[in-house]
Amino acid sequence: MSKIKLSKDFIRNTVKRALNEDLYPSGDITSSLIKNNKTIKVKLISNENAIVGGLLFAKQAFGLVDNKIKFKIKKKDGSNVKKGFLIATIEGNARNILIAERIALNFLSHISGIATKTNKFVKLAGKKCKICCTRKTIPNTRVIQKYAVKLGGGTNHRFNLSDEFLIKDNHIASSNIKKLVSLAIKNKKGRKITVEVDNLKQLNEIMGLKFNTVLFDNMSVKNLKTGVKIAKNYYETEASGNINLKTVKRVAKTGVDRISIGSITHSATAIDFKLEI
């Protein structure tokens, strides 16, 4: 799997694009009404319990607007914070702090939301079962969202289509499962191979072939338990398919090695933060 890299340049360029989107073409015409020499000190506070993430993005937002703004982090990314906790303090020119405020909070809210939701799944699944993200991410934000998953204690699945073979239902519907797996083995060149099955008949067709992971998709807990029992001594096992906070514990108890969940990236609720002057 490709490594998730949050370099200084990546963070800077990402935040710069966000600021450009917010300020084009005339800047913050409302904040420009405030006297340019006014200095303020602001508290960044969480309005709810959360796993905090994205502080370097927030810091960069203020720094790009005004490198004299002092952004002091009180809680690191990955910290578990309670409602009302102080996350950081910001001190500097009032006008410039207000210009960067929303961009900073947007990054914090989104990254923390994914980390927090992931962590809820991780706790319910237990130590023996990994929670994985998917490619169901907002276009052009995959690196950020997969970083957030890691903060919440989750595991990154493949980053993109080049990372590993993942033979899914529509591939199988367009060809033949055994033929596709055999072709993947022939062309793997060190890459992992995962094969999706949605019934036990498909699983039995591919047993004995040399691949890495069986992905059980949208299977009942009963069939999943049977499938894991058949495959566990030969392959890594994974479950997916509309698994939520109410069902994840039951799925994990089947003995499956990992559970992939699209909702931790595509449907995570943003965490509420505020700047208090």
N, C-alpha and C positions, 0 to 999 in steps of 0.2 A: 504493500500500500504506500502511496506517496505520503511523505511526511508533511504535517501541517506546520508551516513556518510563519511566525508572526515577527518578521524582521522590523527594524525601525523604519526602513524605507517603505515597507508594505503598509504599516500603520499610518505613516505620514501621508502617503499617496491616497489611501482610502479616505482618510479624514478630509484631505484637501478637496477631493471630488465632492464630498458631502457638503462642505462649506461653499463651494462654487455653486452647487445646486440651490443652496439657500440664499445666497447673496447676489446672484445675477439678476438684473444688470446694474442695479443702483445701490446695492448694499442694504443695511438695516436702516430704513428711513425713520423708523420709530425710535430706536435707541439713539439715533443722531440728535434727538431733541434734548438729551441729557448733557449737562456741562461736561466738557472733555477732561477737566482736571479733577473730577470727583473720584475718590478712592473708596472702595467698600471691601468688607470682609464677609464672605458667604460660607454657610455650612451646607454641605451636601449630605442629605439625610435619606435613609430608606423609609418608605411609608408602609412597608410590609416585610414579613420574614422572607429571606431569600438567600440564595448562593450568589454572591456578587461577582460580576465579571465585566470587563471592558474598561477598566480604569485607565489604562494607557491610551486608549482611544479618546476618552474624555479629556485627559491631560493634554493630549496632542491638539485637540480642538481649541482649547484656550491658548496654547502655545503658538499655534499658527496665526491666530488673530492678534495676539500680543505676547511676545516672548518675555515680557516683564511681569506677567501674571504669575503669582506663586500658587502652585497646586500641590498641596501636601496630602499624601495618601495616608489614611488612618487604618484602612482594612485592605488587605491584598486580594487580588483576584482568586476566587475559589473559597473565600471566607464565608462562613455561615453567619449571617447577620439577622438580628431581630428588628422588628418594627421600631423606628425611632433612633436606630443606631447612627452614629456619625461615621460617614464613609470617608470624607475628605474635607479640607478647608481650602477656599479659594480667595485670594486677596489681590486686588489690583484695580485698574481703571474700570469704573462702573459700566461705562458704555461698551467696552470691549468684552467684559464678562457677560453682559446681556446678549451680545452678538453671538457668542459661542455656546450659550446656555442650552438651547434646544438640541443642537447637534450632539453635544456631549451627553445629554440625557437620553437621546435616542439610541446611541451605541450602548450605553449602560443598561437601559431598559430591555433592549432586545437580547443582548448577550446574557444578561442575568436571568431573563425569562427562560431561555433554553437550558441554561445550567441548572436552574431551580427545578424545572419539570423533569429533566433527566435524572436528577438526584432522587426525586420521589420514586421513579421507576427502579432505580438502583437499590434503594432501601427495601422495597417490596420484593424484588427478585432474589435478594440474598447474595451471599458471597460466592456461591458456586456457579452462578449464572450471570453472564455479561449482558449489559444492555448496549445495543449498537444503534448508531444512526444510519441513515440511508442517503441516497442521492436526491431525496425529496427536499431540496433546499431552494431558497430564493436565488434566482440567477445572479451570478457575480458576487454572491456573499458566502459561498460554500466554505471557504477557508475560515471565515469568522464563525460561522455556525458550527462547524466541526470542532473548532477550538472551544466553543461554549460547551459542547457535549463532554469534552474531556474535563472541563472544570467541574462539571456535575458528577464526575465519577464514571461516565460512560466510556464506551470504546468506539473508535472510528472504524466504520466499515470501509470498503473501497472508496477512494476519492473520486475517481472518474472511470470511464469505460475502458481505459487502457491498463488499469491496475491488475485486474484479474478476470478470469472467465466467470460469468454468472449466467448460466443457461436457464432462462425463465420460461413461463408458460407460452408466451407468444413465439419464442424461438422454437419450442417443441411443436406448437401447432403448425408452424411453417415447415417442419422437417420431421425428424425422428429422434427421440430422446437418446437412444443407444448410439446412433450414428453421430449425433452432435457431441456427446461425451467422448467418444473415441477420437473424433477430429480435434477436440480441445486437448486431449492427452498428447496427441501427435504434435501439436503446435504450441505447447504450453511454454517452452523456453524459460522455465523457472517460475512461471506465474502460477498462482493457486487457481483451483477450479472448484466452483460451487454449482451444484445442480439443484434446481427447484422442483419439488414434487408436490402434487396436491392430493395424491391418494397412494395407498400401500402397493397397488399394482405397479405403478411407475417406479416406486422404490425397489421392488423385487427385480425389475427389468435391468437396473443398473448396479445392483449389488455385485461386488467382485471386481468392478472396474476401478482403476487407480486414479481417484480424484480426492479432493480434500474435505469438502463440506456438503452435507445434505441439508437443503433448506425446505422445511415443511411449511407450506403456505396455506393459510385458511383451513387448517384441519381441526377437527374436534379434539378436545383434550384426550378422549379415549383413544382415538386413532394416533394422535401424536405420541402418546405414551407407548403404544405398540411399535410405532416407527422408530422411536428412540431406542427401544430395547433391541430391535433388529440391527440398527446401524451403529450403535455407540462404540462397539469394539473395533470398528473399521474406519469410521469417519467422524469428523466434528459434526455436531448437530446444531441446527438453528431453526427457530420458529418465527413466523411473521404473519401479518394479516389482521389488521384492525384490533390489535392487542392494546388494551387500555389499562388505567390504574385499577379498575375493578377486577380485571381478568389476569393481569400479569403474574400474580402470585401462584394461581392455579397452573398456569403454563410453565412457570419456572419449576414447579414441583414434579413435572413429568421427567425431569433429569436432563432436559435440553441444555446444551452448553452455552447458547447465547440466544437472545431475542432481539430482532431488529424492529425498530419502531419509527415510522415516518413522522408521526405527530410531534415528536420532541423537537423537530426543526421546523416543520411547516405550520404547526398550530400552537406553538408555545405562547402563552399570554405574557405580554411585557410586564416587567416589574415596575412599580411606581416609585420613582425617586423625586425629590424636590430640592431646589436651592432656596435656602432660608437666609434672608439678609438680616 
